[in-house]
């Protein structure tokens, strides 16, 4: 059962998206700055074929449409030290989708269909998440991001859902997002944003939560019992979803939620109410 801190988080979530953005006296509204983690991939532009930071535009457009300022965060050297400096300039963090989290991080043997390891991204995003947790900075974790948070909290993953659950319903392949229906639990932060009950989502993943990590509460599931969303049982804002809300151009409520929480975080940080 969720703690009183989580109860406060749920009660505030529905109203958060409607709050005005934080402002500095005499300087007008201040838009909160949201960091989004990125891929590091081989990319081509004209005659150039190089490694580059990459993130689909839908992610940062969703943030800017919700009133935030989007800042891209590619993997960098010395992740622990660098993450602390980066977080100093952020009001919120979004852990985005991408390739599989290394199974070695949760003590599992590698499945043949698990993606090749990306230790640079895993180490960078773990450092960012842990730093954000210490600061009680709002976090939205999407798809891979949800899986990484679960691992960071000591949980484990199903490495290949067609083998574990006997279904291909979550990844159709070919860049085509599947539509699945999740059941959102009443009284949760997620229900405060999206409403309780059935909700259709865009899925593209072949891994998922096995054992839920410490201090995480499942807030949405599919009819096969797979955890599709969670939140923290503490009073900091942490919402994780297994689906891809950035792919739903008509519904920005999850992004509006984190932007509103980031504005509150920014204002309270200015007042010196949160430890850095």
C-alpha positions in Angstrom: 0.0 0.0 0.0 1.3 3.5 -0.8 2.6 5.8 1.9 1.1 9.1 3.0 3.8 10.8 0.9 2.5 9.0 -2.2 -1.1 9.9 -1.2 0.0 13.6 -1.4 1.6 13.1 -4.7 -1.6 11.5 -6.1 -3.8 14.2 -4.7 -1.7 16.9 -6.2 -1.1 15.3 -9.7 -4.5 16.2 -11.2 -4.2 19.9 -10.3 -0.5 20.2 -11.2 -1.0 20.4 -14.9 -3.4 23.4 -14.4 -1.0 25.4 -12.3 0.7 28.5 -13.8 4.3 28.1 -14.5 6.8 29.4 -11.9 7.9 33.0 -12.2 10.7 35.2 -11.0 9.6 38.5 -9.4 9.9 41.2 -12.0 11.0 38.9 -14.7 7.8 37.4 -15.9 7.0 33.7 -16.2 9.9 31.3 -16.0 9.5 28.2 -18.2 10.9 25.1 -16.5 13.8 23.3 -18.1 13.4 19.6 -18.7 16.3 17.3 -19.6 15.7 14.4 -22.0 18.1 11.6 -22.3 19.2 10.7 -25.9 20.5 7.8 -28.0 24.1 7.9 -29.3 23.9 6.4 -32.7 25.5 6.4 -36.1 23.7 9.0 -38.2 23.9 10.4 -41.7 23.4 13.9 -43.0 24.5 14.8 -46.5 28.1 13.6 -46.9 28.5 13.0 -43.1 28.2 9.6 -41.5 29.1 10.0 -37.8 28.1 9.1 -34.3 25.6 11.6 -33.0 23.2 12.4 -30.3 19.7 11.4 -31.5 16.2 11.6 -30.2 12.9 11.6 -32.1 11.4 15.1 -32.3 8.1 13.9 -30.8 9.8 13.8 -27.4 11.0 17.4 -27.2 8.0 18.8 -29.1 5.8 17.2 -26.4 7.8 19.1 -23.8 7.7 22.5 -25.5 4.0 22.1 -26.4 3.4 21.5 -22.7 5.2 24.8 -21.8 8.6 23.5 -20.9 12.1 24.1 -22.4 13.6 20.9 -23.7 17.4 20.2 -23.2 18.9 17.0 -24.8 21.3 14.9 -22.6 23.5 12.5 -24.6 25.7 10.1 -22.8 28.9 11.7 -21.5 32.2 10.7 -19.8 32.5 10.6 -16.0 28.7 10.2 -15.6 28.5 10.6 -11.9 30.3 13.9 -11.7 28.9 15.2 -15.0 25.3 14.3 -14.0 25.5 16.5 -10.9 26.6 19.5 -12.9 23.9 18.9 -15.5 21.2 18.5 -12.9 22.1 21.9 -11.4 20.5 23.4 -14.5 17.4 21.3 -14.8 13.9 21.4 -13.2 12.8 18.0 -14.4 14.1 14.8 -16.0 12.6 12.6 -18.7 14.3 9.2 -19.2 13.4 8.2 -22.8 13.0 5.0 -24.8 15.7 3.1 -26.6 17.6 -0.2 -26.6 17.5 -2.7 -23.8 19.0 -2.2 -20.3 22.0 -4.5 -19.7 20.8 -7.6 -17.9 24.1 -7.7 -16.0 22.8 -4.7 -14.0 20.1 -6.9 -12.4 22.1 -10.1 -12.1 20.6 -12.0 -15.1 22.2 -13.9 -17.9 21.9 -12.3 -21.3 19.0 -13.6 -23.4 20.0 -14.2 -27.1 17.4 -11.6 -28.2 18.5 -8.9 -25.7 20.0 -5.9 -27.5 23.8 -5.4 -27.4 25.0 -3.7 -24.3 25.1 0.1 -24.2 27.0 0.7 -21.0 27.6 4.4 -21.7 23.9 5.1 -21.8 23.0 2.9 -18.8 25.7 4.5 -16.6 24.8 8.0 -17.7 21.1 7.6 -17.1 21.5 5.8 -13.8 23.7 8.7 -12.6 21.1 11.2 -13.8 18.2 9.3 -12.1 20.0 8.8 -8.8 21.0 12.5 -8.8 17.4 13.5 -9.5 16.2 11.3 -6.7 18.5 12.9 -4.2 17.3 16.3 -5.2 13.6 15.2 -5.3 13.5 16.4 -8.9 10.4 15.4 -10.9 11.0 12.4 -13.2 9.0 10.9 -16.1 10.3 7.6 -17.2 9.2 6.3 -20.7 9.5 2.7 -21.9 13.2 1.9 -21.5 13.2 4.7 -18.9 10.7 2.8 -16.8 12.8 -0.4 -17.1 16.0 1.5 -16.1 14.2 3.0 -13.0 13.0 -0.4 -12.0 16.5 -1.8 -12.2 17.9 1.2 -10.3 15.4 0.4 -7.5 16.6 -3.2 -7.4 13.9 -4.8 -9.6 14.3 -7.2 -12.5 13.0 -7.4 -16.1 11.6 -10.0 -18.4 14.1 -10.0 -21.2 11.7 -11.3 -23.9 8.0 -11.0 -23.4 7.0 -13.4 -26.2 8.9 -16.1 -24.3 7.7 -15.0 -20.8 4.1 -14.2 -21.6 3.5 -16.0 -24.9 2.5 -12.8 -26.8 3.9 -10.5 -29.5 1.3 -7.9 -28.7 3.8 -5.3 -27.4 6.1 -5.1 -30.4 4.8 -5.6 -33.9 8.1 -4.7 -35.5 8.9 -2.5 -38.6 8.6 0.7 -36.6 4.8 0.2 -36.2 3.4 1.0 -32.8 1.0 -1.5 -31.3 -2.2 -0.3 -29.5 -2.8 -2.0 -26.2 -5.4 -1.2 -23.5 -4.1 -0.7 -19.9 -6.1 -0.5 -16.7 -5.1 2.6 -14.6 -5.6 2.2 -10.9 -7.9 4.8 -9.2 -6.3 7.1 -6.6 -2.9 7.1 -8.2 -0.9 10.0 -9.7 -1.4 8.5 -13.1 -5.1 8.5 -12.6 -4.9 12.1 -11.6 -3.5 12.9 -15.0 -5.2 10.4 -17.3 -8.2 9.2 -15.3 -8.8 5.8 -13.8 -9.9 2.7 -15.9 -9.1 1.6 -19.4 -6.8 3.6 -21.5 -5.3 2.9 -25.0 -1.6 3.3 -25.3 1.2 3.0 -28.0 3.5 0.1 -27.3 6.9 -0.8 -28.8 8.9 -3.0 -26.5 9.8 -6.7 -26.0 11.0 -6.4 -22.4 9.0 -5.5 -19.3 8.9 -5.4 -15.5 9.3 -8.8 -13.8 10.0 -8.1 -10.1 9.0 -4.5 -9.2 11.8 -2.5 -7.6 11.8 -1.2 -4.0 9.5 1.7 -3.2 7.6 1.4 -6.5 3.8 1.0 -6.8 2.2 -0.4 -9.9 -0.4 2.0 -11.2 -1.4 0.4 -14.5 -1.5 -3.1 -15.9 -2.6 -5.0 -19.0 -5.0 -8.0 -18.7 -2.0 -10.4 -18.8 -0.7 -8.9 -15.5 2.2 -7.0 -17.0 3.1 -3.8 -15.1 2.5 -0.9 -17.5 3.1 2.0 -15.2 4.4 2.7 -11.7 5.0 5.6 -9.3 7.1 6.1 -6.2 5.6 5.4 -2.8 7.4 8.5 -1.5 6.4 12.1 -1.9 8.7 13.0 -4.8 7.2 13.0 -8.3 8.2 9.8 -10.2 5.9 8.5 -12.9 7.0 5.6 -15.1 5.1 4.3 -18.2 5.9 1.4 -20.4 4.2 2.9 -23.4 5.2 5.9 -25.6 3.0 8.9 -24.8 5.1 11.1 -27.1 3.5 9.1 -30.0 0.0 10.4 -29.1 -0.1 13.9 -30.6 -3.6 14.5 -29.3 -2.8 13.8 -25.6 0.0 15.7 -23.8 -1.2 15.2 -20.3 1.8 13.2 -19.0 4.1 16.0 -20.4 1.9 18.7 -19.0 2.1 16.9 -15.6 5.9 16.8 -15.4 6.2 20.4 -16.7 3.9 21.6 -14.0 5.7 19.6 -11.3 9.0 21.0 -12.7 7.7 24.5 -12.4 6.8 23.9 -8.7 10.2 22.3 -8.1 11.9 25.4 -9.7 9.9 27.8 -7.6 10.6 26.0 -4.4 14.3 25.6 -5.3 14.5 29.4 -5.7 13.0 29.8 -2.3 15.6 27.4 -0.9 13.1 24.8 0.2 14.8 21.9 -1.5 18.3 20.6 -0.8 20.6 20.5 -3.9 
